[in-house]
Amino acid sequence: MLYILLIIACLAPVVPGIMLARKNGFSPHWYWLSIIPFAGFMIMMIMYVNAPVDDTSKTQEEIDAEKEKRRKTAFAAIMAVVLVFGMLLFIDVHFLTD
């Protein structure tokens, strides 16, 4: 069961990540790293944080606030994924072994 979730976790961010990379001017070829567990998700979060902010009508303070909001959102998403799969691994190792 855990292996299926791990495969899904590796492959789930590939398509949204490629779309995000193309939208923001990054190379979508970074997503071959998704063969490493959670690497695609981490790359997607890094691209989300480093994506350019539409600054046509925003002040520098608003741009900085948007970047800080992105950092906090990415950190929260990464921690949530790590904690959920950490709990699943703990449950798998301690309760589902023979």
N, C-alpha and C positions, 0 to 999 in steps of 0.2 A: 504494500500500500504506500509506504513511504517513498519507494522508488518511482512510482507513478507520479506522486506529487512533486518529487524532485525534477523529473523530466518536464512536467508542466511548468514548474518554476523557471527552468532553463529556457523553454521555448516560448513562454507567454509574452515576454517583452520584445520579441524579435520584430513582429509586424508593427506595433505601435512605435517602437524605437526607430525603425527605418523611416517611418512617416515623419516622426519628430526630427530626425537628422536631416532629411531632405527639406523640410519646412524651414529649418533654421540655418541651413547652409553648411552642415557638417557632412562628413563622408559617411555614408551608410555601411561602408565595409567594415566598420568596427564591430558589427554584430556577428561576425564569425566567432568572436570570443564567447558567444552564448553557449558554446559547448562546455565551457567551464561553469559549474553551478553558480548561479546568481550574478555572473559577470555581466550578462546582458542587461539585467535590471540596474546594476550599478552604473553602467555606461549610460543608460537612459536617464538616470537621475542626474548624472554629471552634465549631460547635454541640456537637461531641463534647467539646471542652475546657471549654466553658462550661455544660455540662449540670449540673443540680443533683446533688449527691452525697447518697445516702440516709444521713442522719446520725442515725437513731433510736438506734443502739447503738454509734456510733463516737465516739472522742474527737477533739478538734480536730487533734491530731497525725496521726491516721489519715486525717482528711478532707484535710489539707494534703498528705499523702503520696499519696493517691489523685489529687488534682488535679495534682501534679507528675508522676505516672506518666502521666496523660492528656496532659499537655503534651509529654512526651518521645515518647510513642507517635505523637501527631499530627505532631510535627516529623519523626520518622523516616519516617512514611508519605508526607509531602509531599516530603521529599528523595528518597525512592525513586522516586516518580512522576516528579519533575523529571529525575532522572538517567537513568531508563530512556528517557523520551521524548527527552531530549537526545541520548542515544546513537543512538536510532533516526533522529533528524533528521540527525545527523552521518553516519551510514551512508548515508542516502538522498541527501544532498547530495553526498558525496564519492565514493561508489562506484557509485551507480545512475544517474548522469546520463550522457547520451550525449556 
